[in-house]
Amino acid sequence: QVRLQESGPRLMKPSETLSLSCIVSGGSVSSGSYYWTWFRQPPGKALEVIGNMYQTGTTRYNPSLRSRVTISRDTSKNQFYLQVTSVTTADTAVYYCARARDGNDYHRVEYWGQGALVTVSA
Amino acid sequence: DIQMTQSPSVVSASVGDRVTITCRPSHDIANWLAWFQQKPGTAPKLLIYATSSLQGGVPPRFSGSGSGTEFTLTISSLQAEDFATYYCQQTNSFPWTFGQGTKVEVK
């Protein structure tokens, strides 16, 4: 059974850098045909994809966030990470890490972390 | 980006009702359409992928249909545990995008 768990600071000030980790168990971030993905959901709003990393290490980012976002991984720890620079109150959201299958399986997003509410406030 | 328009935004229904939710992408996405259920304070749960394929463990009262630019999610007989918000998602092109959600509430 694949499990994902987000960890990181939950309260931030504007202009700081948001850093979250996703701890993965039951699967490897460096093998299999999967996209290790970050989503976010502002309070009361819809979901938004932030970006992802394929098992090869290739990354893709939502153009709306590309200039501020970096997704990376540590294969020795079996974790992947999200950094968002220069946060504003608009970045307040629940952040989810998730695993999506590749294009041979419709990119279906089967496994999700429980979510981490990150609040940006002065 | 492909815009996903869901309707209605709210459905008021009773246990046993048949519920239908519609999703209209702004571009043809073939059958690259998924449906999720989300309850307050929890992560989304995948119900259906590739328009009509039921994810493992999802009850058969959930079904999906459509192609191209119009899709539907149907709950054939609403159960108490089905009151939640439902989202459609396209994975045809990146960035993957979601509808704004449909809340199924108690009538």
gemmi code that builds the backbone of each chain (N, CA, C; Angstrom):
import gemmi

chains = {
    "A": [
        ("GLN", (0.838, -1.183, 0.000), (0.000, 0.000, 0.000), (0.887, 1.252, 0.000)),
        ("VAL", (0.664, 2.121, -0.958), (1.442, 3.360, -1.052), (0.874, 4.391, -0.083)),
        ("ARG", (1.761, 5.017, 0.652), (1.347, 6.086, 1.569), (2.231, 7.296, 1.338)),
        ("LEU", (1.610, 8.467, 1.408), (2.328, 9.724, 1.255), (1.964, 10.637, 2.421)),
        ("GLN", (2.941, 11.368, 2.905), (2.707, 12.264, 4.041), (3.481, 13.547, 3.839)),
        ("GLU", (2.746, 14.657, 3.867), (3.392, 15.969, 3.743), (3.941, 16.413, 5.111)),
        ("SER", (5.055, 17.104, 5.058), (5.581, 17.707, 6.283), (6.248, 19.023, 5.942)),
        ("GLY", (6.247, 19.940, 6.921), (6.857, 21.246, 6.720), (6.135, 22.313, 7.510)),
        ("PRO", (6.696, 23.522, 7.519), (6.095, 24.641, 8.259), (4.698, 24.948, 7.757)),
        ("ARG", (3.833, 25.331, 8.671), (2.433, 25.579, 8.305), (2.073, 27.056, 8.358)),
        ("LEU", (2.911, 27.884, 8.951), (2.635, 29.316, 9.036), (3.833, 30.071, 8.504)),
        ("MET", (3.555, 30.972, 7.559), (4.641, 31.689, 6.909), (4.274, 33.159, 6.770)),
        ("LYS", (5.305, 33.957, 6.525), (5.094, 35.386, 6.268), (5.297, 35.662, 4.783)),
        ("PRO", (4.642, 36.705, 4.284), (4.843, 37.076, 2.877), (6.325, 37.275, 2.567)),
        ("SER", (6.696, 36.877, 1.357), (8.043, 36.949, 0.774), (8.930, 35.766, 1.185)),
        ("GLU", (8.497, 34.953, 2.140), (9.302, 33.790, 2.526), (9.199, 32.676, 1.481)),
        ("THR", (10.026, 31.652, 1.660), (10.012, 30.494, 0.769), (9.320, 29.317, 1.447)),
        ("LEU", (8.291, 28.814, 0.808), (7.565, 27.651, 1.306), (8.340, 26.402, 0.934)),
        ("SER", (8.551, 25.526, 1.917), (9.252, 24.266, 1.661), (8.478, 23.128, 2.299)),
        ("LEU", (8.058, 22.187, 1.491), (7.341, 21.013, 1.975), (8.044, 19.747, 1.504)),
        ("SER", (7.956, 18.730, 2.335), (8.470, 17.409, 1.992), (7.308, 16.451, 1.862)),
        ("CYS", (7.478, 15.451, 1.028), (6.506, 14.359, 0.924), (7.255, 13.068, 1.192)),
        ("ILE", (6.905, 12.426, 2.293), (7.525, 11.165, 2.679), (6.711, 10.035, 2.065)),
        ("VAL", (7.396, 9.207, 1.274), (6.710, 8.147, 0.538), (7.066, 6.787, 1.125)),
        ("SER", (6.072, 5.962, 1.339), (6.305, 4.577, 1.749), (5.468, 3.656, 0.865)),
        ("GLY", (5.960, 2.452, 0.664), (5.245, 1.492, -0.160), (5.475, 1.663, -1.648)),
        ("GLY", (6.406, 2.529, -2.019), (6.727, 2.763, -3.420), (7.981, 3.615, -3.501)),
        ("SER", (8.669, 3.592, -4.649), (9.922, 4.328, -4.812), (9.729, 5.542, -5.708)),
        ("VAL", (10.285, 6.683, -5.309), (10.175, 7.897, -6.128), (11.078, 7.833, -7.362)),
        ("SER", (11.909, 6.807, -7.472), (12.848, 6.740, -8.590), (12.625, 5.535, -9.497)),
        ("SER", (11.517, 4.835, -9.316), (11.233, 3.707, -10.201), (9.739, 3.609, -10.455)),
        ("GLY", (9.393, 2.841, -11.475), (7.984, 2.704, -11.841), (7.549, 3.850, -12.730)),
        ("SER", (6.411, 3.699, -13.335), (5.919, 4.681, -14.310), (4.973, 5.665, -13.646)),
        ("TYR", (5.535, 6.521, -12.809), (4.706, 7.407, -11.999), (5.194, 8.848, -12.045)),
        ("TYR", (4.230, 9.743, -11.880), (4.523, 11.154, -11.693), (4.282, 11.489, -10.227)),
        ("TRP", (5.290, 11.972, -9.571), (5.175, 12.395, -8.170), (4.799, 13.873, -8.211)),
        ("THR", (3.621, 14.161, -7.705), (2.928, 15.404, -8.051), (2.554, 16.203, -6.811)),
        ("TRP", (2.580, 17.512, -6.963), (2.073, 18.427, -5.942), (0.833, 19.138, -6.471)),
        ("PHE", (-0.204, 19.184, -5.627), (-1.418, 19.936, -5.875), (-1.621, 20.902, -4.713)),
        ("ARG", (-2.475, 21.875, -4.926), (-2.898, 22.710, -3.827), (-4.370, 23.083, -3.985)),
        ("GLN", (-4.976, 23.469, -2.846), (-6.391, 23.815, -2.840), (-6.601, 24.961, -1.860)),
        ("PRO", (-6.771, 26.181, -2.378), (-7.084, 27.311, -1.484), (-8.388, 27.038, -0.745)),
        ("PRO", (-8.558, 27.591, 0.445), (-9.772, 27.337, 1.233), (-11.043, 27.613, 0.437)),
        ("GLY", (-11.911, 26.617, 0.354), (-13.187, 26.768, -0.331), (-13.104, 26.805, -1.844)),
        ("LYS", (-11.944, 26.494, -2.391), (-11.780, 26.578, -3.840), (-11.389, 25.229, -4.436)),
        ("ALA", (-11.220, 25.244, -5.741), (-10.926, 24.001, -6.457), (-9.441, 23.653, -6.381)),
        ("LEU", (-9.160, 22.466, -6.830), (-7.798, 21.957, -6.834), (-7.008, 22.525, -7.999)),
        ("GLU", (-5.703, 22.633, -7.800), (-4.792, 23.149, -8.826), (-3.521, 22.306, -8.800)),
        ("VAL", (-3.065, 21.898, -9.972), (-1.794, 21.185, -10.023), (-0.661, 22.195, -9.984)),
        ("ILE", (0.353, 21.911, -9.178), (1.531, 22.783, -9.098), (2.619, 22.281, -10.048)),
        ("GLY", (2.854, 20.985, -10.035), (3.856, 20.399, -10.910), (4.162, 18.982, -10.480)),
        ("ASN", (5.029, 18.343, -11.244), (5.384, 16.977, -10.884), (6.764, 16.594, -11.392)),
        ("MET", (7.191, 15.431, -10.913), (8.477, 14.875, -11.321), (8.266, 13.416, -11.718)),
        ("TYR", (8.746, 13.061, -12.889), (8.654, 11.674, -13.338), (9.776, 10.878, -12.689)),
        ("GLN", (9.684, 9.557, -12.770), (10.703, 8.721, -12.121), (12.088, 8.957, -12.710)),
        ("THR", (12.165, 9.507, -13.911), (13.464, 9.811, -14.527), (14.087, 11.078, -13.948)),
        ("GLY", (13.303, 11.844, -13.217), (13.761, 13.119, -12.677), (13.283, 14.323, -13.472)),
        ("THR", (12.640, 14.099, -14.608), (12.092, 15.181, -15.421), (10.939, 15.864, -14.687)),
        ("THR", (10.952, 17.191, -14.711), (9.896, 17.942, -14.025), (9.015, 18.711, -15.008)),
        ("ARG", (7.785, 18.929, -14.592), (6.847, 19.786, -15.313), (6.170, 20.683, -14.295)),
        ("TYR", (5.967, 21.937, -14.669), (5.365, 22.895, -13.760), (4.173, 23.577, -14.417)),
        ("ASN", (3.199, 23.924, -13.576), (2.088, 24.738, -14.046), (2.656, 26.099, -14.451)),
        ("PRO", (2.393, 26.555, -15.676), (2.943, 27.850, -16.110), (2.583, 29.005, -15.185)),
        ("SER", (1.438, 28.889, -14.501), (1.020, 29.982, -13.619), (1.934, 30.129, -12.417)),
        ("LEU", (2.728, 29.095, -12.118), (3.592, 29.118, -10.938), (5.058, 28.870, -11.270)),
        ("ARG", (5.338, 28.578, -12.552), (6.652, 28.062, -12.940), (7.814, 28.910, -12.436)),
        ("SER", (7.656, 30.231, -12.444), (8.784, 31.097, -12.087), (9.133, 31.007, -10.603)),
        ("ARG", (8.229, 30.438, -9.781), (8.472, 30.432, -8.335), (8.600, 29.031, -7.746)),
        ("VAL", (8.444, 28.005, -8.550), (8.321, 26.642, -8.028), (9.506, 25.769, -8.432)),
        ("THR", (9.940, 24.934, -7.488), (10.919, 23.892, -7.772), (10.470, 22.606, -7.088)),
        ("ILE", (10.453, 21.529, -7.850), (10.198, 20.193, -7.305), (11.482, 19.391, -7.428)),
        ("SER", (11.862, 18.754, -6.343), (13.095, 17.965, -6.319), (12.840, 16.685, -5.533)),
        ("ARG", (13.860, 15.838, -5.444), (13.697, 14.584, -4.704), (15.018, 14.171, -4.085)),
        ("ASP", (14.921, 13.309, -3.087), (16.078, 12.657, -2.493), (15.769, 11.161, -2.546)),
        ("THR", (16.377, 10.465, -3.474), (16.054, 9.053, -3.652), (16.527, 8.226, -2.463)),
        ("SER", (17.574, 8.676, -1.774), (18.063, 7.917, -0.619), (17.070, 7.964, 0.538)),
        ("LYS", (16.300, 9.029, 0.610), (15.285, 9.158, 1.657), (13.892, 8.776, 1.161)),
        ("ASN", (13.786, 8.547, -0.145), (12.492, 8.257, -0.771), (11.479, 9.361, -0.481)),
        ("GLN", (11.931, 10.592, -0.678), (11.087, 11.759, -0.461), (11.172, 12.673, -1.682)),
        ("PHE", (10.118, 13.450, -1.898), (10.199, 14.520, -2.874), (9.714, 15.810, -2.231)),
        ("TYR", (10.080, 16.924, -2.856), (9.978, 18.199, -2.184), (9.341, 19.260, -3.076)),
        ("LEU", (8.799, 20.263, -2.410), (8.231, 21.420, -3.097), (8.808, 22.673, -2.467)),
        ("GLN", (9.275, 23.578, -3.322), (9.656, 24.920, -2.876), (8.883, 25.938, -3.699)),
        ("VAL", (8.312, 26.911, -2.995), (7.642, 28.034, -3.644), (8.236, 29.307, -3.060)),
        ("THR", (8.847, 30.103, -3.910), (9.507, 31.313, -3.426), (8.535, 32.489, -3.391)),
        ("SER", (8.923, 33.509, -2.625), (8.189, 34.783, -2.584), (6.687, 34.595, -2.387)),
        ("VAL", (6.310, 33.881, -1.340), (4.888, 33.587, -1.134), (4.117, 34.855, -0.764)),
        ("THR", (2.841, 34.840, -1.126), (1.904, 35.891, -0.740), (0.699, 35.222, -0.092)),
        ("THR", (-0.259, 36.029, 0.342), (-1.456, 35.460, 0.958), (-2.214, 34.581, -0.036)),
        ("ALA", (-2.030, 34.837, -1.317), (-2.700, 34.004, -2.340), (-2.175, 32.576, -2.374)),
        ("ASP", (-1.042, 32.326, -1.725), (-0.492, 30.969, -1.673), (-1.017, 30.179, -0.481)),
        ("THR", (-1.862, 30.798, 0.334), (-2.504, 30.065, 1.425), (-3.395, 28.977, 0.838)),
        ("ALA", (-3.142, 27.735, 1.238), (-3.856, 26.605, 0.650), (-3.508, 25.328, 1.408)),
        ("VAL", (-4.297, 24.300, 1.159), (-3.898, 22.946, 1.555), (-3.052, 22.398, 0.418)),
        ("TYR", (-1.865, 21.954, 0.754), (-0.945, 21.403, -0.229), (-0.955, 19.875, -0.104)),
        ("TYR", (-1.154, 19.217, -1.238), (-1.185, 17.753, -1.280), (-0.048, 17.225, -2.146)),
        ("CYS", (0.618, 16.191, -1.670), (1.475, 15.421, -2.560), (0.696, 14.175, -2.988)),
        ("ALA", (1.011, 13.685, -4.158), (0.226, 12.592, -4.729), (1.061, 11.821, -5.736)),
        ("ARG", (0.578, 10.627, -6.080), (1.222, 9.821, -7.117), (0.243, 9.603, -8.260)),
        ("ALA", (0.688, 9.949, -9.455), (-0.119, 9.742, -10.651), (0.568, 8.724, -11.553)),
        ("ARG", (-0.233, 7.921, -12.214), (0.331, 6.978, -13.188), (0.703, 7.728, -14.462)),
        ("ASP", (1.469, 7.073, -15.328), (1.896, 7.746, -16.547), (0.809, 7.700, -17.613)),
        ("GLY", (1.165, 8.169, -18.799), (0.179, 8.318, -19.858), (-0.421, 7.019, -20.360)),
        ("ASN", (0.237, 5.903, -20.102), (-0.349, 4.619, -20.484), (-1.543, 4.258, -19.608)),
        ("ASP", (-1.708, 4.996, -18.549), (-2.808, 4.740, -17.618), (-3.524, 6.040, -17.266)),
        ("TYR", (-3.608, 6.936, -18.259), (-4.446, 8.125, -18.154), (-4.039, 9.091, -17.036)),
        ("HIS", (-2.788, 8.972, -16.576), (-2.310, 9.874, -15.522), (-3.223, 9.848, -14.294)),
        ("ARG", (-3.836, 8.729, -14.037), (-4.774, 8.713, -12.910), (-4.045, 8.899, -11.594)),
        ("VAL", (-4.633, 9.743, -10.750), (-4.036, 10.115, -9.473), (-4.684, 9.247, -8.398)),
        ("GLU", (-3.997, 8.172, -8.054), (-4.574, 7.157, -7.167), (-4.309, 7.425, -5.703)),
        ("TYR", (-3.121, 7.921, -5.410), (-2.714, 8.041, -4.009), (-2.412, 9.492, -3.674)),
        ("TRP", (-2.921, 9.911, -2.529), (-2.780, 11.284, -2.054), (-2.286, 11.277, -0.615)),
        ("GLY", (-1.521, 12.309, -0.277), (-1.234, 12.540, 1.127), (-2.466, 13.121, 1.807)),
        ("GLN", (-2.391, 13.287, 3.099), (-3.533, 13.805, 3.855), (-3.707, 15.306, 3.678)),
        ("GLY", (-2.671, 15.981, 3.188), (-2.746, 17.420, 2.965), (-2.135, 18.207, 4.112)),
        ("ALA", (-1.546, 19.344, 3.775), (-0.935, 20.233, 4.769), (-1.430, 21.649, 4.509)),
        ("LEU", (-2.139, 22.208, 5.483), (-2.600, 23.593, 5.350), (-1.440, 24.534, 5.631)),
        ("VAL", (-1.088, 25.311, 4.636), (-0.046, 26.331, 4.789), (-0.713, 27.695, 4.727)),
        ("THR", (-0.518, 28.469, 5.772), (-1.124, 29.795, 5.868), (-0.038, 30.855, 5.742)),
        ("VAL", (-0.263, 31.803, 4.837), (0.654, 32.929, 4.670), (-0.017, 34.169, 5.237)),
        ("SER", (0.598, 34.733, 6.251), (0.005, 35.882, 6.917), (1.100, 36.769, 7.502)),
        ("ALA", (0.878, 38.073, 7.392), (1.845, 39.009, 7.962), (1.704, 39.079, 9.485)),
    ],
    "B": [
        ("ASP", (-4.327, 26.661, -21.101), (-4.874, 25.662, -20.196), (-6.294, 25.299, -20.632)),
        ("ILE", (-6.657, 24.051, -20.365), (-8.023, 23.618, -20.640), (-8.899, 23.976, -19.445)),
        ("GLN", (-9.963, 24.721, -19.705), (-10.895, 25.109, -18.643), (-11.960, 24.024, -18.521)),
        ("MET", (-12.287, 23.697, -17.281), (-13.278, 22.655, -16.998), (-14.482, 23.305, -16.332)),
        ("THR", (-15.635, 23.213, -16.954), (-16.852, 23.810, -16.416), (-17.779, 22.717, -15.917)),
        ("GLN", (-18.038, 22.744, -14.629), (-18.910, 21.747, -14.012), (-20.265, 22.350, -13.722)),
        ("SER", (-21.302, 21.529, -13.842), (-22.639, 21.978, -13.462), (-23.465, 20.798, -12.970)),
        ("PRO", (-24.395, 21.054, -12.030), (-24.560, 22.331, -11.332), (-23.473, 22.505, -10.281)),
        ("SER", (-23.453, 23.646, -9.617), (-22.478, 23.844, -8.550), (-22.964, 23.206, -7.248)),
        ("VAL", (-24.284, 23.094, -7.098), (-24.875, 22.444, -5.921), (-26.030, 21.565, -6.376)),
        ("VAL", (-26.105, 20.384, -5.806), (-27.235, 19.483, -6.016), (-27.841, 19.169, -4.655)),
        ("SER", (-29.129, 19.406, -4.501), (-29.830, 19.017, -3.276), (-30.580, 17.728, -3.560)),
        ("ALA", (-30.250, 16.684, -2.824), (-30.817, 15.376, -3.134), (-31.081, 14.578, -1.859)),
        ("SER", (-31.848, 13.512, -2.019), (-32.184, 12.625, -0.895), (-31.597, 11.245, -1.149)),
        ("VAL", (-31.426, 10.498, -0.080), (-30.952, 9.123, -0.208), (-31.886, 8.366, -1.154)),
        ("GLY", (-31.284, 7.649, -2.089), (-32.029, 6.903, -3.078), (-32.189, 7.627, -4.402)),
        ("ASP", (-31.931, 8.925, -4.437), (-32.063, 9.701, -5.670), (-30.972, 9.335, -6.668)),
        ("ARG", (-31.266, 9.580, -7.928), (-30.283, 9.484, -9.000), (-29.708, 10.882, -9.206)),
        ("VAL", (-28.397, 10.977, -9.194), (-27.733, 12.275, -9.303), (-26.815, 12.272, -10.520)),
        ("THR", (-26.893, 13.338, -11.302), (-26.045, 13.470, -12.490), (-25.318, 14.808, -12.448)),
        ("ILE", (-24.025, 14.763, -12.678), (-23.174, 15.946, -12.706), (-22.509, 16.003, -14.074)),
        ("THR", (-22.415, 17.204, -14.625), (-21.866, 17.374, -15.965), (-20.569, 18.164, -15.913)),
        ("CYS", (-19.656, 17.814, -16.798), (-18.366, 18.494, -16.909), (-18.104, 18.777, -18.385)),
        ("ARG", (-17.789, 20.012, -18.688), (-17.532, 20.404, -20.086), (-16.158, 21.049, -20.205)),
        ("PRO", (-15.218, 20.363, -20.817), (-13.895, 20.951, -21.069), (-13.960, 21.976, -22.196)),
        ("SER", (-13.039, 22.932, -22.165), (-13.014, 23.963, -23.197), (-12.418, 23.457, -24.512)),
        ("HIS", (-11.721, 22.320, -24.461), (-11.173, 21.700, -25.657), (-11.438, 20.198, -25.595)),
        ("ASP", (-11.348, 19.585, -26.752), (-11.537, 18.137, -26.836), (-10.439, 17.428, -26.040)),
        ("ILE", (-10.852, 16.602, -25.089), (-9.864, 15.858, -24.290), (-10.001, 14.353, -24.516)),
        ("ALA", (-10.648, 13.959, -25.605), (-10.896, 12.529, -25.886), (-11.562, 11.918, -24.649)),
        ("ASN", (-10.933, 10.906, -24.034), (-11.546, 10.315, -22.837), (-10.655, 10.454, -21.606)),
        ("TRP", (-9.803, 11.510, -21.596), (-8.867, 11.709, -20.492), (-9.533, 12.481, -19.363)),
        ("LEU", (-10.530, 11.869, -18.762), (-11.342, 12.550, -17.775), (-11.490, 11.672, -16.538)),
        ("ALA", (-11.268, 12.283, -15.379), (-11.411, 11.575, -14.110), (-12.393, 12.320, -13.211)),
        ("TRP", (-12.962, 11.579, -12.278), (-13.868, 12.145, -11.278), (-13.344, 11.810, -9.887)),
        ("PHE", (-13.407, 12.808, -9.007), (-12.986, 12.644, -7.622), (-14.128, 13.022, -6.689)),
        ("GLN", (-14.119, 12.401, -5.533), (-15.010, 12.748, -4.431), (-14.149, 13.321, -3.306)),
        ("GLN", (-14.609, 14.415, -2.720), (-13.874, 14.985, -1.599), (-14.828, 15.331, -0.463)),
        ("LYS", (-14.495, 14.874, 0.718), (-15.241, 15.226, 1.926), (-14.425, 16.238, 2.724)),
        ("PRO", (-15.095, 17.060, 3.527), (-14.384, 18.133, 4.246), (-13.202, 17.624, 5.050)),
        ("GLY", (-12.070, 18.314, 4.895), (-10.879, 17.979, 5.660), (-10.134, 16.752, 5.199)),
        ("THR", (-10.510, 16.212, 4.046), (-9.824, 15.016, 3.545), (-9.337, 15.231, 2.122)),
        ("ALA", (-8.413, 14.371, 1.700), (-7.896, 14.431, 0.334), (-8.939, 13.922, -0.651)),
        ("PRO", (-8.842, 14.360, -1.895), (-9.742, 13.807, -2.920), (-9.535, 12.299, -3.060)),
        ("LYS", (-10.621, 11.638, -3.438), (-10.596, 10.193, -3.661), (-10.974, 9.934, -5.113)),
        ("LEU", (-10.123, 9.197, -5.822), (-10.405, 8.886, -7.222), (-11.560, 7.904, -7.325)),
        ("LEU", (-12.574, 8.275, -8.097), (-13.720, 7.396, -8.325), (-13.636, 6.728, -9.703)),
        ("ILE", (-13.408, 7.551, -10.721), (-13.480, 7.110, -12.102), (-12.328, 7.735, -12.875)),
        ("TYR", (-11.719, 6.964, -13.777), (-10.686, 7.483, -14.666), (-10.985, 7.026, -16.090)),
        ("ALA", (-10.307, 7.647, -17.052), (-10.553, 7.337, -18.462), (-12.053, 7.362, -18.780)),
        ("THR", (-12.723, 8.371, -18.271), (-14.154, 8.630, -18.489), (-15.095, 7.663, -17.784)),
        ("SER", (-14.824, 6.370, -17.875), (-15.830, 5.415, -17.409), (-15.264, 4.226, -16.643)),
        ("SER", (-13.957, 4.201, -16.402), (-13.354, 3.075, -15.676), (-13.432, 3.321, -14.179)),
        ("LEU", (-14.008, 2.354, -13.484), (-14.208, 2.491, -12.043), (-12.913, 2.148, -11.316)),
        ("GLN", (-12.462, 3.044, -10.453), (-11.288, 2.766, -9.642), (-11.617, 1.626, -8.680)),
        ("GLY", (-10.603, 0.823, -8.355), (-10.804, -0.312, -7.479), (-11.425, 0.086, -6.147)),
        ("GLY", (-12.411, -0.678, -5.700), (-13.047, -0.440, -4.420), (-14.190, 0.559, -4.455)),
        ("VAL", (-14.424, 1.192, -5.596), (-15.515, 2.178, -5.711), (-16.802, 1.441, -6.050)),
        ("PRO", (-17.877, 1.751, -5.330), (-19.152, 1.028, -5.569), (-19.680, 1.249, -6.985)),
        ("PRO", (-20.315, 0.239, -7.555), (-20.818, 0.340, -8.934), (-21.979, 1.298, -9.125)),
        ("ARG", (-22.500, 1.904, -8.064), (-23.544, 2.925, -8.248), (-22.964, 4.186, -8.887)),
        ("PHE", (-21.639, 4.297, -8.883), (-20.969, 5.403, -9.566), (-20.647, 4.972, -10.998)),
        ("SER", (-20.956, 5.845, -11.947), (-20.606, 5.552, -13.338), (-20.292, 6.854, -14.063)),
        ("GLY", (-19.494, 6.738, -15.113), (-19.130, 7.898, -15.905), (-19.340, 7.632, -17.375)),
        ("SER", (-19.605, 8.702, -18.121), (-19.787, 8.562, -19.567), (-19.374, 9.854, -20.243)),
        ("GLY", (-19.330, 9.791, -21.594), (-19.021, 10.983, -22.378), (-17.763, 10.833, -23.187)),
        ("SER", (-17.424, 11.883, -23.917), (-16.177, 11.961, -24.669), (-16.034, 13.366, -25.234)),
        ("GLY", (-14.804, 13.714, -25.548), (-14.576, 14.998, -26.203), (-14.755, 16.199, -25.301)),
        ("THR", (-15.938, 16.793, -25.373), (-16.174, 18.022, -24.617), (-17.417, 17.963, -23.729)),
        ("GLU", (-17.935, 16.779, -23.473), (-19.041, 16.654, -22.529), (-19.002, 15.315, -21.824)),
        ("PHE", (-19.029, 15.370, -20.500), (-18.900, 14.182, -19.667), (-19.904, 14.247, -18.528)),
        ("THR", (-20.302, 13.083, -18.044), (-21.205, 13.039, -16.903), (-20.753, 12.009, -15.885)),
        ("LEU", (-21.018, 12.337, -14.629), (-20.880, 11.403, -13.518), (-22.293, 11.138, -13.017)),
        ("THR", (-22.648, 9.888, -12.870), (-23.969, 9.523, -12.368), (-23.823, 8.669, -11.121)),
        ("ILE", (-24.594, 9.027, -10.109), (-24.741, 8.182, -8.922), (-26.147, 7.617, -9.023)),
        ("SER", (-26.269, 6.320, -9.187), (-27.564, 5.733, -9.544), (-28.563, 5.758, -8.386)),
        ("SER", (-28.076, 5.579, -7.179), (-28.937, 5.605, -5.995), (-28.108, 6.158, -4.845)),
        ("LEU", (-28.307, 7.420, -4.569), (-27.473, 8.137, -3.603), (-27.543, 7.504, -2.220)),
        ("GLN", (-26.378, 7.294, -1.630), (-26.296, 6.774, -0.266), (-25.831, 7.864, 0.685)),
        ("ALA", (-26.005, 7.650, 1.968), (-25.672, 8.668, 2.970), (-24.209, 9.088, 2.886)),
        ("GLU", (-23.354, 8.129, 2.575), (-21.915, 8.428, 2.531), (-21.496, 9.154, 1.256)),
        ("ASP", (-22.427, 9.388, 0.347), (-22.099, 10.046, -0.920), (-22.235, 11.568, -0.861)),
        ("PHE", (-22.752, 12.102, 0.256), (-22.846, 13.563, 0.361), (-21.429, 14.107, 0.494)),
        ("ALA", (-21.032, 14.895, -0.491), (-19.638, 15.317, -0.628), (-19.564, 16.293, -1.798)),
        ("THR", (-18.341, 16.739, -2.096), (-18.103, 17.564, -3.281), (-17.383, 16.721, -4.322)),
        ("TYR", (-17.811, 16.864, -5.567), (-17.265, 16.078, -6.672), (-16.562, 16.997, -7.668)),
        ("TYR", (-15.399, 16.546, -8.110), (-14.604, 17.306, -9.066), (-14.293, 16.461, -10.296)),
        ("CYS", (-14.376, 17.091, -11.457), (-13.840, 16.447, -12.661), (-12.424, 16.980, -12.884)),
        ("GLN", (-11.623, 16.201, -13.575), (-10.233, 16.566, -13.862), (-9.865, 16.052, -15.244)),
        ("GLN", (-9.201, 16.909, -16.035), (-8.675, 16.429, -17.312), (-7.172, 16.192, -17.163)),
        ("THR", (-6.721, 15.102, -17.766), (-5.295, 14.788, -17.773), (-4.796, 14.598, -19.208)),
        ("ASN", (-5.512, 15.216, -20.153), (-5.122, 15.122, -21.561), (-3.898, 15.967, -21.851)),
        ("SER", (-3.817, 17.136, -21.221), (-2.668, 18.010, -21.437), (-2.293, 18.695, -20.134)),
        ("PHE", (-1.014, 19.000, -20.007), (-0.517, 19.634, -18.785), (-0.552, 21.153, -18.966)),
        ("PRO", (-0.996, 21.942, -18.001), (-1.334, 21.510, -16.646), (-2.690, 20.814, -16.564)),
        ("TRP", (-2.730, 19.694, -15.857), (-3.999, 19.047, -15.570), (-4.886, 20.055, -14.838)),
        ("THR", (-6.151, 20.075, -15.180), (-7.050, 21.062, -14.588), (-8.314, 20.399, -14.069)),
        ("PHE", (-8.925, 21.058, -13.095), (-10.102, 20.550, -12.408), (-11.293, 21.479, -12.646)),
        ("GLY", (-12.487, 20.912, -12.547), (-13.676, 21.729, -12.475), (-13.760, 22.413, -11.117)),
        ("GLN", (-14.755, 23.303, -10.988), (-14.916, 24.064, -9.760), (-15.635, 23.296, -8.666)),
        ("GLY", (-16.114, 22.133, -8.990), (-16.732, 21.292, -7.967), (-18.245, 21.364, -7.951)),
        ("THR", (-18.853, 20.260, -7.584), (-20.300, 20.167, -7.381), (-20.541, 19.594, -5.996)),
        ("LYS", (-21.219, 20.371, -5.170), (-21.525, 19.904, -3.823), (-22.863, 19.175, -3.829)),
        ("VAL", (-22.863, 17.940, -3.392), (-24.099, 17.175, -3.248), (-24.508, 17.271, -1.784)),
        ("GLU", (-25.614, 17.941, -1.547), (-26.060, 18.204, -0.182), (-27.414, 17.576, 0.094)),
        ("VAL", (-27.742, 17.499, 1.366), (-29.006, 16.893, 1.777), (-30.166, 17.829, 1.457)),
        ("LYS", (-31.170, 17.272, 0.800), (-32.345, 18.060, 0.444), (-33.219, 18.320, 1.660)),
    ],
}
model = gemmi.Model(1)
for chain_id, residues in chains.items():
    chain = gemmi.Chain(chain_id)
    for i, (resn, *xyz) in enumerate(residues, 1):
        res = gemmi.Residue()
        res.name, res.seqid = resn, gemmi.SeqId(i, " ")
        for name, pos in zip(("N", "CA", "C"), xyz):
            atom = gemmi.Atom()
            atom.name, atom.element = name, gemmi.Element(name[0])
            atom.pos, atom.b_iso = gemmi.Position(*pos), 0.0
            res.add_atom(atom)
        chain.add_residue(res)
    model.add_chain(chain)
structure = gemmi.Structure()
structure.add_model(model)
structure.setup_entities()
